[in-house]
Amino acid sequence: MITIRIERDKNQAVKGFCAEGHANTAPHGQDIVCAGVSTLIQASVFGLERHLKRAITLQQADASFAVRLADAPDDQTQAILETMILGLTEIAKLNPKSVRILESRR
């Protein structure tokens, strides 16, 4: 199962997220659930870094991906991250045994 943890601040703004695990819905390299999750996460990171030029902390390992904003979230940053979450939520709805989203507030 892929577990995605979204960390929000007291104002509900996304401060960071991490994703861990595998969907295991198909053999490695053919799993469209993993591919969808990975694509949404990577596109969001590219948007933050390359388009908005936001500083982030990025940790990546096998089956693990974590992102944390270096600065306070702004409207553009939130638009990218909330769009990512919308896409991930739809994947989780279609694949509840393979994708789980958890949110925390700090």
Phi, psi and omega in degrees: 000142173268126175248125180246123179250123179254127178253124180245156175271184184297340178264011180075007177283142180285125178258336182180175178201161172216152177228134181220146173104184179232147179287326180057040177263352179198168177301154178308132181090351180235005186275106183287338176291312176300318181297319179295314178298313180299318181296315179298316181295312182295320178296323178294317178298316178299318179298316180294311185283309190274322182272310183271346181061036179275143175277130177224159169259128184235127175235128183225132176214179178301121177063025180211136182212123181228137180227137177223134178287138178281331182241172179298141180294145174239180185298319181292318178300315180295324178300316179295312184291321179292326176294319175302313182297321177302313179296317179296322179296320178294319176298317180296323178296321181282339185225061186295340178273353184242339184224131179229136178243128178239140179237142176227155179241130179227000000 
